Amino acid sequence: QVQLVESGGGVVQAGGSLKLSCVASGDMSGIKAMAWHRQAPGTVRVLVAGLIGGVTTYYADPVKGRFTTSRDNAKNTLDLQMISLKPEDAGVYYCSAGTSWPTVRGYWGQGTQVSVSS
């Protein structure tokens, strides 16, 4: 089993920055990819960024150049640095871990809320 706990959400003005963290624990030996997803009210959960094999990164087009995901192996965390935030970036951000890419849905965190005011 893998447990994921997100933190770092909050309220920020448009143009501001936030850093989300996802602490992973448990048996990570079979995990091949981790990812961040966003779910805005009334919408489906969408993939925002991912880290495959601990090396290759993926970013959805709307966040390229503004979001950066990275793994801190010492802390066993997956971070998401977000800059130049836009109102459309708002939503609940979920961390996930899985055994394949791009279907990184084996394990989920509880989510952390990001609000962006215009």
Buried (B, 14 or more C-beta within 10 A) or exposed (E): EBEBBBBBBEEBEBEBEBEBBBBBEEEEEEBBBBBBBBBBEEEEBEBBBBBBEEEEEBBBEBBEEBBBBEBEEEEEBBBBBBBEBBEEBBBBBBBBBBEEBEEBBBBBBEBBEBBBEE
